[in-house]
Amino acid sequence: NENDEIEKKIFLQIIDFSWRSHLQYLEQLRQVIGLRSYGQKDPLSEFKKEAFILFERLLEKIKIDVVKFLLNLKIVISDNKKEEEKSAIKPMGKKIQRNEKCPCGSGKKYKHCCGRI
């Protein structure tokens, strides 16, 4: 189903963007976590706690972003095929013989396509 494919692509894009920003936050946390040792706290355990909180926020953000995006999404389906068929079937100066290829572009003989009786 096309709708499922669109939802999957949107979901993956949001996860990708959120994961990249999450990695940047973790890098910033890694750089400043060493200062916690001055406060007599174990930097490793502090990093684990902070990273877990960031991960929980990441999951919430992904859920919220996906729902917001899907609720605000408007799918427009164009009828290009119908428009192409209408534009392709224009009256030509000569009469189309039944065994010639159909001018609509289907590749079938005219008698089996648009010239069917």
C-alpha positions, 0 to 999 in steps of 0.5 A: 500500500502506498500510504504504508510506504509513505508512513514508513519513509516519514518514520525513518526520516524522523528517526534518522534526524532525531538520532543524529541530534541525540548523538550530538547531545551525547557528545556534548554531555561527554565533553562536560561530564568530567566537571561532575568529578569536581563535585565528588560524583562519579562521572561514569554513573552520572553519564549513564543517568543523563544519557538514559534521560536523553534517550527517554526524551528521544523516544518521546520526541520521535513519537510526538514528531511522527504523530504531528507530521502524519496529522498535518500531512495532506496527500494529493493524488494527481491523475497524471495517467488520465490527463496523459490519455486525454492529451494523447488522444487528440484528433489527428488529420487522418483517420486511424486504421484499425490495425495501426498502433493506438495514438494513446501510447499503450502500444496496442492495436487501435482495434484492441484499445480505443477503437473497440466496438 
